[in-house]
C-alpha cells in the first residue's frame, strides 16, 4: 500500500486528489469492506458452539471461511465448556487444576479459535456457557472488549446515541445495506427491558431507512416455538415471553417494510434450517431461521424436522451467507472434515485427539431437544 501511496503522490500535483486516492486505497484494502464478486454479491460466515473440541475444529473453519472470501466471521456463543474441562484443553494441559482452567479458558479461546482468522473481522455473541459460575457478564465484557467495542460497533453505538459509551453484550453494525443485530439471551432473565427497548429503537430506524434492505438477528438460543424448543428461549418464562414479543416484532417489521429478515442461532449442536416452520406460526408468519451449532461442541441428535431441507447432526462446519445486491441472503452449510484440520493443530493436539473429536464427540447420554406446547396449545412440531 506504501508503493500505491507514493505512486499517487507522484502522479498528481493536486494534494486534495492525492488524499482522496489514499483514502480510497485504505477503504478498498479494509477486510471489513472486502470487495464483492462480479455479480455484486458478497459473503459472510456464521457458526456457534465451539466448546469441547473447538480448538481443533475452529482453525479448520477459519481456513474455510478465509478461502470462501467472507467479509467477516460471526460466532454465536459457547466458546469453552467452563462447567468442566474441554477435551481439547485437557489434551494439552493434562495436569491443569480447575482454577488453572477457569483462568485460562477464555485466553485459550482467543489463542486457538480467534487468531486463526488473522485480520478478518470477528464478531462475538455471548452464550450460556460464558455465564457458567464463576463467570459473569462483567468478566465477559472485560475479556472480550476488543471485539465488543471494535471500531465499527463503537461507531454504530455512538451514531444511535452519542452519549452511549457503555460496552454491551448486545450491539449491531450495518454493512452494505444489511443490519446485523447481535442479541444476548445467554441467561434466563433475557431479553431484559433495556435490550428490548434498544431493539425496538433499532428496528424503528431500520424501517425508516431506505438504505437498509435486510435485518439479520444473531443470538445464542433460538427464539421460542421453533423446531428445537426444548433447547431454546422456551426454557424460561422470561425468555419465552420476551422471545415471542421479538418474533412478533420481526414479523410485523417484515410485513410492513417488505424488507428481508433472517434469524440465526446456535445452542443446539446440529445444523437445521426452516426452524420456525412449526404449528406455532401461521405460514405467512414463518421467519427464515437457522440453527448452526456445530463448531466443535458435543453433538446433539436432531429433533423432528419435516419442514427442514437442511438437517445434519454429528458434523462440524459453518454457514456461508451470500448477500445479493437486493439484500436477499442465501445460506449454504459448509462442512469441515478431519482432513481439513491444519497440520500445526494435529501436531499440538495429537492425531488421536483430533480423530476422537471427529468420531466420538457425541453427548453422553445422547441428547435430542424436545419442546413444550405452543402458546396456542398446539404441539411444537412441524
Residue pairs with C-beta under 8 A, 6 or more apart in sequence:
1 25
1 26
1 29
4 25
5 22
5 25
8 18
8 21
8 22
8 25
9 18
12 18
12 21
27 33
28 35
31 71
31 72
31 119
31 120
31 121
32 71
32 72
32 121
32 152
32 175
33 71
34 42
34 69
34 70
34 71
35 42
36 42
36 176
37 69
39 324
39 325
40 324
40 325
41 322
41 323
41 324
41 325
42 71
42 176
42 322
42 323
43 68
43 69
43 70
43 71
43 320
43 321
43 322
43 323
44 70
44 71
44 72
44 73
44 74
44 320
44 321
44 323
45 61
45 64
45 65
45 68
45 70
45 72
45 73
45 74
45 318
45 319
45 320
45 321
45 334
46 73
46 74
46 75
46 76
46 218
46 264
46 292
46 318
46 319
46 321
47 61
47 73
47 75
47 76
47 266
47 292
47 293
47 294
47 295
47 317
47 318
47 319
48 75
48 76
48 77
48 78
48 125
48 127
48 220
48 265
48 266
48 267
48 292
48 293
48 295
49 76
49 77
49 78
49 127
49 266
49 267
49 269
49 293
49 294
49 295
49 296
49 297
50 57
50 58
50 75
50 78
50 79
50 109
50 113
50 295
50 296
50 297
51 78
51 79
51 80
51 81
51 82
51 86
51 129
51 296
51 297
51 298
52 81
52 86
52 87
52 88
52 296
52 297
52 298
52 357
52 361
53 86
53 87
53 88
53 296
53 297
53 357
53 361
54 79
54 80
54 86
54 88
54 109
54 112
54 113
54 295
54 296
54 297
55 86
55 88
55 89
55 108
55 109
55 112
55 113
55 296
55 345
55 349
56 88
56 296
56 341
56 345
56 349
56 353
56 354
56 357
57 295
57 296
57 316
57 336
57 341
57 357
58 112
58 113
58 116
58 295
58 296
59 112
59 113
59 116
59 341
59 342
59 344
59 345
60 316
60 336
60 337
60 340
60 341
60 342
60 345
61 73
61 295
61 316
61 317
61 318
61 336
62 73
62 116
62 117
62 118
62 120
63 116
63 340
63 342
64 317
64 318
64 334
64 336
64 340
65 73
65 117
65 120
65 318
65 320
66 117
66 118
66 120
68 320
68 334
70 120
70 320
71 121
71 175
72 120
72 121
72 122
72 123
72 175
73 117
73 120
73 121
73 122
73 123
73 318
74 122
74 123
74 125
74 180
74 182
74 218
74 264
75 113
75 122
75 123
75 124
75 125
75 295
76 125
76 127
76 218
76 219
76 220
76 264
76 265
76 266
76 267
76 292
76 293
77 124
77 125
77 126
77 127
77 128
77 129
77 130
77 186
77 219
77 220
77 266
77 267
78 127
78 128
78 129
78 130
78 220
78 266
78 267
78 293
78 297
79 105
79 106
79 109
79 113
79 127
79 129
79 130
80 86
80 89
80 105
80 106
80 108
80 109
80 129
81 105
81 129
82 102
82 105
82 129
82 130
82 132
82 135
83 129
83 132
85 96
85 98
85 101
86 105
87 353
87 356
87 357
87 361
88 112
88 296
88 349
88 353
88 357
89 96
89 101
89 105
89 108
90 96
91 349
91 350
91 353
92 348
92 349
93 100
93 101
93 104
96 104
102 134
102 135
106 143
106 144
114 122
114 147
116 342
121 150
121 152
122 147
123 147
123 153
123 173
123 180
123 182
124 144
124 147
124 148
124 182
125 182
125 183
125 184
125 218
125 219
125 220
126 137
126 140
126 169
126 184
126 186
126 220
127 186
127 220
127 266
127 267
128 186
128 187
128 220
128 221
128 267
130 140
130 186
131 137
131 140
131 186
131 187
137 169
137 186
140 169
141 148
141 167
141 168
141 169
145 167
148 167
148 168
148 169
148 171
149 167
152 173
152 175
153 171
153 172
153 173
156 171
156 172
156 173
156 174
157 164
157 168
157 171
158 164
158 165
160 201
160 202
160 205
168 184
169 184
169 186
170 181
170 182
170 183
170 184
170 195
170 198
170 199
171 182
172 179
172 180
172 181
172 182
172 202
173 179
173 180
174 180
174 212
176 323
177 211
177 212
177 213
177 214
177 327
178 212
178 213
178 214
178 215
178 216
178 323
178 327
178 329
179 202
179 206
179 212
179 214
179 215
179 216
180 216
180 218
181 199
181 202
181 215
181 216
181 217
181 218
182 218
182 219
183 191
183 195
183 199
183 217
183 218
183 219
183 246
184 190
184 191
184 195
184 219
185 191
185 219
185 220
185 221
185 233
185 239
185 243
186 220
186 221
188 235
188 236
188 238
188 239
189 236
189 238
190 238
190 239
190 242
191 199
191 239
191 242
191 243
191 246
192 242
196 242
196 245
196 246
199 246
199 249
200 249
203 215
203 249
203 250
203 253
206 212
206 215
206 253
206 257
206 259
207 253
207 256
207 257
207 259
212 259
213 259
213 260
213 326
213 327
214 259
214 260
214 261
214 262
214 323
214 327
214 328
214 329
215 250
215 253
215 259
215 260
215 261
215 262
216 261
216 262
216 263
216 264
216 321
216 329
217 246
217 250
217 261
217 262
217 263
217 264
218 264
218 265
219 263
219 264
219 265
220 265
220 266
220 267
221 231
221 232
221 233
221 235
221 239
221 265
221 267
222 228
222 232
222 233
222 263
222 265
222 267
222 268
222 275
222 289
222 291
223 232
223 233
223 243
223 244
223 246
223 247
223 263
223 265
223 276
223 287
223 289
224 232
224 233
224 234
224 239
224 240
224 243
224 244
224 247
224 280
225 234
225 244
225 247
225 276
225 278
225 280
225 281
225 371
225 374
225 375
225 380
226 232
226 275
226 276
226 278
226 280
226 289
226 291
226 380
227 272
227 274
227 275
227 276
227 277
227 278
227 291
227 303
227 304
227 305
227 307
227 308
227 380
227 382
228 267
228 268
228 272
228 275
228 291
228 303
228 369
228 371
229 278
229 369
229 370
229 371
229 372
229 380
230 303
230 369
230 370
230 371
230 372
231 267
231 268
231 300
231 369
232 243
232 265
232 267
232 268
232 369
232 371
233 239
233 240
233 242
233 243
234 240
234 243
234 371
234 372
234 380
244 375
247 276
247 287
250 261
250 263
250 287
251 285
251 287
253 259
253 261
254 260
254 261
254 287
259 327
260 288
260 327
260 328
260 329
261 287
261 288
262 287
262 288
262 289
262 290
262 329
262 331
263 276
263 287
263 288
263 289
263 290
264 289
264 290
264 292
264 319
265 275
265 289
265 290
265 291
265 292
265 293
266 291
266 292
266 293
266 295
267 291
267 293
268 291
268 293
268 300
268 369
269 293
269 294
269 297
269 298
269 299
269 300
269 313
269 363
270 291
270 293
270 294
270 299
270 300
270 301
270 302
270 311
270 312
270 313
270 314
270 315
271 290
271 291
271 292
271 293
271 294
271 310
271 311
271 312
271 313
271 315
271 317
271 319
271 333
272 290
272 291
272 302
272 303
272 305
272 308
272 310
272 311
272 312
273 289
273 290
273 308
273 309
273 310
273 311
273 331
274 286
274 288
274 289
274 305
274 307
274 308
274 309
275 289
275 290
275 291
275 308
276 286
276 287
276 289
277 283
277 286
277 307
277 308
277 382
278 307
278 374
278 380
278 381
278 382
279 374
279 378
279 379
279 380
279 381
279 382
280 374
280 375
280 376
280 378
280 380
281 287
290 319
290 331
292 318
292 319
292 333
293 300
294 312
294 315
294 316
294 317
295 316
295 318
296 316
296 357
297 361
298 361
298 362
298 363
298 364
299 313
299 314
299 315
299 361
299 362
299 363
300 313
300 363
300 366
300 367
300 368
300 369
301 313
301 314
301 366
301 367
301 368
302 311
302 312
302 313
302 368
303 368
303 369
303 370
303 371
304 381
304 382
305 311
305 382
306 382
307 382
310 333
312 333
312 335
314 362
315 335
316 335
316 336
316 337
316 358
317 333
317 334
317 335
317 336
318 333
318 334
318 336
319 331
319 332
319 333
319 334
320 331
320 332
320 333
320 334
321 329
321 330
321 331
322 329
322 330
322 331
322 332
323 329
324 330
337 358
338 354
338 355
338 358
341 354
345 354
346 354
371 380
372 380
373 379
373 380
374 380
